[in-house]
Amino acid sequence: MTATQIGGWIAFGTITGGLPGTLLGGILADKLKKKYAGGRMLLTSILALLCVPVWIILLYTNIPAVQFFSIAILLGLALAWLGPAAADVNDLAGPNLRGLQ
């Protein structure tokens, strides 16, 4: 594969995996936050652990279809922490510590 083809596959994987992962990560984190005080952090820890086997599959396969799905799944899992992390920062830093004037 050429560098352009690889970049295209990664871009498509980002759109198909990363965008839904980011949105669903925030929704799932809010649901866990209602049940457990540290629900958002629990979700991000679980997501980090789930990335490990996907990385191993991605690194050791030569099948393009498996590589593509691994990239999409990995980006979905890896980007799902963005919403919960931003929400935790806002929870930890009260309104008086945020960028307000």
N, C-alpha and C positions, 0 to 999 in steps of 0.2 A: 504494500500500500504506500502511496505517496504521503508526504506530510500534509498536503491539502485534504486528502481523503480522511486521514486520521483526525485532523482538526474538525472536519465536517461531522464525523461520527461522535466526537466528544461534544460538539455543539448540540447535536440532536439528542444525545444522552442527557445533557444539561437541561434541555427543554422538557424532555419526556420524564425525567427522573427528578431533577433538581427543583423545578417549579412546583410540581405537586408535593414533593417532600417538604419544601419550605412551608407551604400553606397548611398541609395536614399536620405537620409537626407542631405548629402553633395551636391548632384546634385540639389535638390530642394532649398537649401540655396543659392547656387550660382545664380540660376535663380531669386530668390527674391532679392538678393543683387544688381542685374542689374536694377531692377525696383525701389527699395527703398534703401536709404542709410543704414538703420538699418534692412535690410531684414533678415540677419542671426539671429539677436537677436529676431526679430519678430517670426521667425520660432521656435526657442527654447522655447519661451514663449507659443506659441500655442501648441507645443508638450507637455509641462508640464501640461497644462490645460486638454489636451486630455487623459492624464494618469489617472486623477482622477476617471472618471466613470469606466475605466477598472479595477482599483484597487478595487473599490466597488464591481463590479461583481465578481472579483477573490476572495474577502474575504467572500462573502455571498453565494457562490454557492457550492453545494456538488456533482455536476455532473462532472465527470472526463473529458469529452470531452470539456465542457465549460471552465473548469480550464486550460486545455492545450491550447486552442485557446486564452484565456485571457493572459496566460503567454507569448505566442508567440507575440501577439499584444503589450502587455506591454513592452516587451524587444525591439521590433521594434521601438516603440515610445520613449522609455527611452534612447536607444543608438543612435538614429538619431541625437542627439545634438553633438556627438563627433567631426565630421568633421567641422561643423560650428564653434564650440568653438575654435578648433585649428586654423582655418583660421582667426578668429577674433583676437586671440592672436598675430598671425603673422602680421596682419594689424596694430594693435595698437602698437606693439613693432617694430619699424623700424629696418632696417638691422644693424644699429650701436648698438642696444640693444640686439640683438640675440646672440646666442652662437658662434659667429665668432671670429677668432683670428686676 
